[in-house]
Structures are given as C-alpha cells and as structure tokens.
C-alpha cells in the first residue's frame, strides 16, 4: 500500500508540476543555462509523461494483485477438493 501511495504522489506531482507557476519559481534556483531547456513544452511534456507512467503503474499493480488473489483462490479450492 505504501508503494501505491508513492506512485500516486510522484505521478500526480510529475504530471501537474511542469504546467504550474511553481515550475518557473523552481527554475529560478537552477543555473541559467538550463532554463530554456526546462521551459520548453517538449521537456514539460516528457516530465508529465513520466508522471503518467507512474499512474499507469498503479493500475498495473492493482491488476497484478487481482490476478494473484484469483490464482491463490483457485489453488486453495483445488487443493481442498483433492483432500
């Protein structure tokens, strides 16, 4: 559950932060040579896409957990039927 919380927080932060005014404030603290690169829409899109991948991993984790639970239930039922 902690892992899902991490993925949610980081995913939403990376998805939203590049498009918020806070992004420009953070860039003021970085070297001036990086500012044009980090201000470009392409870079902002890449950071947002990375956040979207984190959110997609949440869906995959829930699907994986569901399949694991189903498989465990099937194994438990088949072992109780053979006894």
PyMOL CGO cylinders between C-alpha atoms (Angstrom):
from pymol import cmd
from pymol.cgo import CYLINDER

trace = [
    CYLINDER, 0.00, 0.00, 0.00, 2.94, 2.31, 0.68, 0.3, 1, 1, 1, 1, 1, 1,
    CYLINDER, 2.94, 2.31, 0.68, 4.20, 1.71, -2.85, 0.3, 1, 1, 1, 1, 1, 1,
    CYLINDER, 4.20, 1.71, -2.85, 0.83, 2.72, -4.33, 0.3, 1, 1, 1, 1, 1, 1,
    CYLINDER, 0.83, 2.72, -4.33, 0.89, 5.89, -2.21, 0.3, 1, 1, 1, 1, 1, 1,
    CYLINDER, 0.89, 5.89, -2.21, 4.36, 6.70, -3.51, 0.3, 1, 1, 1, 1, 1, 1,
    CYLINDER, 4.36, 6.70, -3.51, 3.30, 6.12, -7.12, 0.3, 1, 1, 1, 1, 1, 1,
    CYLINDER, 3.30, 6.12, -7.12, 0.23, 8.30, -6.65, 0.3, 1, 1, 1, 1, 1, 1,
    CYLINDER, 0.23, 8.30, -6.65, 2.10, 11.20, -5.09, 0.3, 1, 1, 1, 1, 1, 1,
    CYLINDER, 2.10, 11.20, -5.09, 5.00, 11.18, -7.53, 0.3, 1, 1, 1, 1, 1, 1,
    CYLINDER, 5.00, 11.18, -7.53, 2.75, 10.55, -10.52, 0.3, 1, 1, 1, 1, 1, 1,
    CYLINDER, 2.75, 10.55, -10.52, 0.43, 13.46, -9.77, 0.3, 1, 1, 1, 1, 1, 1,
    CYLINDER, 0.43, 13.46, -9.77, 3.34, 15.76, -8.93, 0.3, 1, 1, 1, 1, 1, 1,
    CYLINDER, 3.34, 15.76, -8.93, 5.21, 14.99, -12.14, 0.3, 1, 1, 1, 1, 1, 1,
    CYLINDER, 5.21, 14.99, -12.14, 2.02, 15.21, -14.17, 0.3, 1, 1, 1, 1, 1, 1,
    CYLINDER, 2.02, 15.21, -14.17, 0.92, 18.61, -12.85, 0.3, 1, 1, 1, 1, 1, 1,
    CYLINDER, 0.92, 18.61, -12.85, 4.06, 20.45, -11.72, 0.3, 1, 1, 1, 1, 1, 1,
    CYLINDER, 4.06, 20.45, -11.72, 5.53, 21.38, -15.13, 0.3, 1, 1, 1, 1, 1, 1,
    CYLINDER, 5.53, 21.38, -15.13, 2.35, 23.29, -16.01, 0.3, 1, 1, 1, 1, 1, 1,
    CYLINDER, 2.35, 23.29, -16.01, 2.02, 25.18, -12.71, 0.3, 1, 1, 1, 1, 1, 1,
    CYLINDER, 2.02, 25.18, -12.71, 3.53, 28.60, -11.86, 0.3, 1, 1, 1, 1, 1, 1,
    CYLINDER, 3.53, 28.60, -11.86, 5.68, 26.85, -9.24, 0.3, 1, 1, 1, 1, 1, 1,
    CYLINDER, 5.68, 26.85, -9.24, 7.71, 25.31, -12.10, 0.3, 1, 1, 1, 1, 1, 1,
    CYLINDER, 7.71, 25.31, -12.10, 9.00, 28.76, -13.10, 0.3, 1, 1, 1, 1, 1, 1,
    CYLINDER, 9.00, 28.76, -13.10, 9.88, 29.54, -9.49, 0.3, 1, 1, 1, 1, 1, 1,
    CYLINDER, 9.88, 29.54, -9.49, 11.89, 26.32, -9.23, 0.3, 1, 1, 1, 1, 1, 1,
    CYLINDER, 11.89, 26.32, -9.23, 13.74, 27.20, -12.45, 0.3, 1, 1, 1, 1, 1, 1,
    CYLINDER, 13.74, 27.20, -12.45, 14.90, 30.48, -10.90, 0.3, 1, 1, 1, 1, 1, 1,
    CYLINDER, 14.90, 30.48, -10.90, 17.02, 28.46, -8.47, 0.3, 1, 1, 1, 1, 1, 1,
    CYLINDER, 17.02, 28.46, -8.47, 18.76, 26.49, -11.23, 0.3, 1, 1, 1, 1, 1, 1,
    CYLINDER, 18.76, 26.49, -11.23, 21.64, 27.61, -13.46, 0.3, 1, 1, 1, 1, 1, 1,
    CYLINDER, 21.64, 27.61, -13.46, 20.56, 29.97, -16.25, 0.3, 1, 1, 1, 1, 1, 1,
    CYLINDER, 20.56, 29.97, -16.25, 21.86, 27.61, -18.94, 0.3, 1, 1, 1, 1, 1, 1,
    CYLINDER, 21.86, 27.61, -18.94, 19.19, 25.04, -18.05, 0.3, 1, 1, 1, 1, 1, 1,
    CYLINDER, 19.19, 25.04, -18.05, 16.24, 27.44, -18.05, 0.3, 1, 1, 1, 1, 1, 1,
    CYLINDER, 16.24, 27.44, -18.05, 15.48, 27.48, -21.83, 0.3, 1, 1, 1, 1, 1, 1,
    CYLINDER, 15.48, 27.48, -21.83, 15.62, 23.68, -21.97, 0.3, 1, 1, 1, 1, 1, 1,
    CYLINDER, 15.62, 23.68, -21.97, 13.42, 23.16, -18.92, 0.3, 1, 1, 1, 1, 1, 1,
    CYLINDER, 13.42, 23.16, -18.92, 10.94, 25.84, -20.02, 0.3, 1, 1, 1, 1, 1, 1,
    CYLINDER, 10.94, 25.84, -20.02, 10.33, 24.19, -23.39, 0.3, 1, 1, 1, 1, 1, 1,
    CYLINDER, 10.33, 24.19, -23.39, 6.96, 22.49, -23.85, 0.3, 1, 1, 1, 1, 1, 1,
    CYLINDER, 6.96, 22.49, -23.85, 8.71, 19.32, -25.00, 0.3, 1, 1, 1, 1, 1, 1,
    CYLINDER, 8.71, 19.32, -25.00, 10.59, 18.96, -21.71, 0.3, 1, 1, 1, 1, 1, 1,
    CYLINDER, 10.59, 18.96, -21.71, 7.46, 19.72, -19.73, 0.3, 1, 1, 1, 1, 1, 1,
    CYLINDER, 7.46, 19.72, -19.73, 5.63, 17.07, -21.74, 0.3, 1, 1, 1, 1, 1, 1,
    CYLINDER, 5.63, 17.07, -21.74, 8.31, 14.48, -21.07, 0.3, 1, 1, 1, 1, 1, 1,
    CYLINDER, 8.31, 14.48, -21.07, 8.14, 15.15, -17.32, 0.3, 1, 1, 1, 1, 1, 1,
    CYLINDER, 8.14, 15.15, -17.32, 4.34, 14.92, -17.43, 0.3, 1, 1, 1, 1, 1, 1,
    CYLINDER, 4.34, 14.92, -17.43, 4.52, 11.67, -19.40, 0.3, 1, 1, 1, 1, 1, 1,
    CYLINDER, 4.52, 11.67, -19.40, 6.81, 10.22, -16.75, 0.3, 1, 1, 1, 1, 1, 1,
    CYLINDER, 6.81, 10.22, -16.75, 4.17, 11.13, -14.16, 0.3, 1, 1, 1, 1, 1, 1,
    CYLINDER, 4.17, 11.13, -14.16, 1.52, 9.46, -16.28, 0.3, 1, 1, 1, 1, 1, 1,
    CYLINDER, 1.52, 9.46, -16.28, 3.64, 6.30, -16.36, 0.3, 1, 1, 1, 1, 1, 1,
    CYLINDER, 3.64, 6.30, -16.36, 3.69, 6.31, -12.55, 0.3, 1, 1, 1, 1, 1, 1,
    CYLINDER, 3.69, 6.31, -12.55, -0.10, 6.50, -12.51, 0.3, 1, 1, 1, 1, 1, 1,
    CYLINDER, -0.10, 6.50, -12.51, -0.32, 3.69, -15.06, 0.3, 1, 1, 1, 1, 1, 1,
    CYLINDER, -0.32, 3.69, -15.06, 1.84, 1.55, -12.80, 0.3, 1, 1, 1, 1, 1, 1,
    CYLINDER, 1.84, 1.55, -12.80, -0.84, 1.89, -10.10, 0.3, 1, 1, 1, 1, 1, 1,
    CYLINDER, -0.84, 1.89, -10.10, -3.38, 0.32, -12.45, 0.3, 1, 1, 1, 1, 1, 1,
    CYLINDER, -3.38, 0.32, -12.45, -0.93, -2.46, -13.31, 0.3, 1, 1, 1, 1, 1, 1,
    CYLINDER, -0.93, -2.46, -13.31, -0.23, -3.13, -9.62, 0.3, 1, 1, 1, 1, 1, 1,
    CYLINDER, -0.23, -3.13, -9.62, -3.94, -3.49, -8.88, 0.3, 1, 1, 1, 1, 1, 1,
    CYLINDER, -3.94, -3.49, -8.88, -4.42, -5.79, -11.86, 0.3, 1, 1, 1, 1, 1, 1,
    CYLINDER, -4.42, -5.79, -11.86, -1.46, -7.89, -10.78, 0.3, 1, 1, 1, 1, 1, 1,
    CYLINDER, -1.46, -7.89, -10.78, -2.76, -8.11, -7.21, 0.3, 1, 1, 1, 1, 1, 1,
    CYLINDER, -2.76, -8.11, -7.21, -6.18, -9.16, -8.50, 0.3, 1, 1, 1, 1, 1, 1,
    CYLINDER, -6.18, -9.16, -8.50, -4.72, -11.91, -10.67, 0.3, 1, 1, 1, 1, 1, 1,
    CYLINDER, -4.72, -11.91, -10.67, -2.56, -13.12, -7.78, 0.3, 1, 1, 1, 1, 1, 1,
    CYLINDER, -2.56, -13.12, -7.78, -5.58, -13.26, -5.46, 0.3, 1, 1, 1, 1, 1, 1,
    CYLINDER, -5.58, -13.26, -5.46, -7.61, -15.14, -8.07, 0.3, 1, 1, 1, 1, 1, 1,
    CYLINDER, -7.61, -15.14, -8.07, -4.82, -17.64, -8.65, 0.3, 1, 1, 1, 1, 1, 1,
    CYLINDER, -4.82, -17.64, -8.65, -4.38, -18.18, -4.91, 0.3, 1, 1, 1, 1, 1, 1,
    CYLINDER, -4.38, -18.18, -4.91, -8.11, -18.75, -4.54, 0.3, 1, 1, 1, 1, 1, 1,
    CYLINDER, -8.11, -18.75, -4.54, -8.09, -21.31, -7.39, 0.3, 1, 1, 1, 1, 1, 1,
    CYLINDER, -8.09, -21.31, -7.39, -5.12, -23.16, -5.88, 0.3, 1, 1, 1, 1, 1, 1,
    CYLINDER, -5.12, -23.16, -5.88, -6.76, -23.20, -2.46, 0.3, 1, 1, 1, 1, 1, 1,
    CYLINDER, -6.76, -23.20, -2.46, -10.04, -24.51, -3.89, 0.3, 1, 1, 1, 1, 1, 1,
    CYLINDER, -10.04, -24.51, -3.89, -8.34, -27.20, -5.98, 0.3, 1, 1, 1, 1, 1, 1,
    CYLINDER, -8.34, -27.20, -5.98, -6.24, -28.39, -3.03, 0.3, 1, 1, 1, 1, 1, 1,
    CYLINDER, -6.24, -28.39, -3.03, -9.32, -28.61, -0.78, 0.3, 1, 1, 1, 1, 1, 1,
    CYLINDER, -9.32, -28.61, -0.78, -11.19, -30.61, -3.43, 0.3, 1, 1, 1, 1, 1, 1,
    CYLINDER, -11.19, -30.61, -3.43, -8.42, -33.22, -3.71, 0.3, 1, 1, 1, 1, 1, 1,
    CYLINDER, -8.42, -33.22, -3.71, -8.30, -33.85, 0.03, 0.3, 1, 1, 1, 1, 1, 1,
]
cmd.load_cgo(trace, "trace")
